[in-house]
Each structure stands twice: as structure tokens, then as C-alpha cells.
Amino acid sequence: MLKGKKKVKTAGVFFAFFCLLAICLTLAQQNQNKTPQHKPAYNVTVNAITLSVTVQDRKGRYVNDLQADDFVVYENGERKTITYFQHDQKAPLSLTVLLDVSGSMALENKFEECRQVLRILAEKILNPVDELSLLVFADGEVEVAAGHSTDRKYFLEALEKEKAYGKTALIDAMAVSPQYAVRARYEKRALVLITDGIENDSQATVEQALEVARRVEVPIYVIGYKIPRAEEILARYKKKGGLTSAGIVEMLTLFAGATGGRAFFLDDLEGLLNVLYEIKREQSHQYIIGYTSCREDDRYRRITVVTRKGDYRIRTRQGY
């Protein structure tokens, strides 16, 4: 009896097992017969793009009465919806100074004159709420001499310690400094480069540095101060034969234009001081415009900004 009952129980277990196995095999067969749905995979990157936009009339006067609806933004010819707009002439500024402290800056008292006007920038030109930072470069290194701060003592103390020495890695400095400047606190940001333009120690190419500058949302204002014109001076410092006064101007103008900044070339202390006042003035009048871009690749995007009214000159970065 016990054996019989046991047999009956065992048979029931095997019967249930085979039923379950049959169900599993059926489901597996059904899944195999289904045609898999292959969906194309797209790697889409969504970027929030910010533009610093300067608007002037044909006489060079800044235009300050435009609203968001007065602007139209195009990326590679495609119109974009403006998602952010700000225009506050009293908004604080984060300014990063990139100062050439290489040996050639000791010629013609360039370095001391630059130091003199940068003291005035810190003490008189900027507003108390504005941030100021100092980067210096020479001998292939870029150093944060003073971080962004509204306390001017850090900037002034660092400025007093600097001396002109060594070679000039100008292109390398341009490749790394925008990434530091963009981390500043305020929406209104700018990078001011002061250099005599001599280049003899960089590892990066102009194209590589320009690619970085285009991707970073900071306008670069370039001040070429007392660029050497005499061939004997250039020959003393240049690394290879391609360095000319005209070539220096062309390179520096390229960086400024690509980022929505400006390039200034001058030879006297008064002009240098006036340029710093003008940069601060321009920053006060800038519009900040934002939009969203969806990208499937890393190809360069060209940006165009126009206005619906007025015959205005508009300056912003050319693309990214």
C-alpha cells in the first residue's frame, strides 16, 4: 500500500514535471519564431548653448533696447528657439586675465607697463562686485597666480610677484586658459590675453587651440602689445622662420573673432589703459542668449545671430 501510494505520488510528480517542460518548450519555440525588432541606435547629445552677444549700430554705439523676440539664432542654417535671455548692464563680470610673462615681455618695458595698467584695472576699472583672476604663462606652463575673487588683494599680490622670464608657449596657453575662465561664477565672463605675440615653445597647433576656444563659451579679448616689427628681434626669439609681425596679428585676430571677442594692437601705455576700459564697457552692454542643440556627431556647428530690427552689427562666437 505504502509502495503503491508512493508510486502514485511519484507518477504525479513526473506528470507535472513533463507538463511544465512542454509549456517551456512551447514558449521557447514561440519566441524563436518571433521576428526580432531591430531599432536603429542613435547617439544624440543635447547641449545647452550660451552666447555672449554684442550689438552696435553703424556708428559703433551699443544697442541696449532689444528683447528676446528681436533676435533670431541659426545653427548650421537651422533656426533655433531661444530658451534663455538676459540683458542687465549692472550684472557682475568674471574677468580672467591671461598675462604673458615670458622673457620677450621684458623688452621695451612691456611687462612693467602691463603690470601698471592691470593695477588700475583691479582698483578702478572693475566694479567691486566683479570677479578678477590672473593666469600667467612662460616656459610651457600656465599658472593660476590668483583665482577668481572679488577681493583684489589676491590679484595685486600675485601681480607684484611676477617677473618676465623664459620662452613663450602662447598657443598652449590659449588651449588651456578658456577652460579655466568658463568655470567662473558669473554668467558674464571674458578672457583678456595680453601678449607681445612671440611664440617659440608650444606643443599644440593653432588649429588645436582654436578648437578648444570655439567650444568654450567665453569671449576672448586679445591685446597685442608692442608686437616686434624688427626682423632682428623676431629672429632672436622665434622658434622657426614662419614668425612675422603680420602672422602674429593674423593668429591673434583669429582667436578673438572665433569666440566673439575683439583684437587690439597698440604700442603705448595710454592705449593699453583705454582698451581695458573699453572691454569693461562692452561687457556691460552684452546680451546673454541661450538655446538647446541636439547633436549626433562632433562636427563643427556654425552659429549666426541676426536681429529683426535695425541695421546693426552683431558680434558673437562663430560656432562650436
Protein Blocks (a to p, Z undefined) as FASTA:
>chain_A
ZZmmmmmmmmmmmmmmmmmmmmmmmmmmmmmmpccdddddddddddddddddddddfkop
acfkbcfklpccdeehiacddfbdcddfkbccdddddddfbfklmgghlmmmmmmmmmmm
mmmmpcfklccdddddeehiacdfbacdfblklmmmmmmmpccedjddfklmmmmmmmmm
mmpmblbdcdddddehiackbfbdfklmmmmmmmpccdcddddehiafbfklmmmmmmbf
klcfklmmmmmmmmmmmnopacdddfbfklmmmmmmmmmmmmmmpccdddddddfbfcdc
ddddddfedjddddddfbZZ
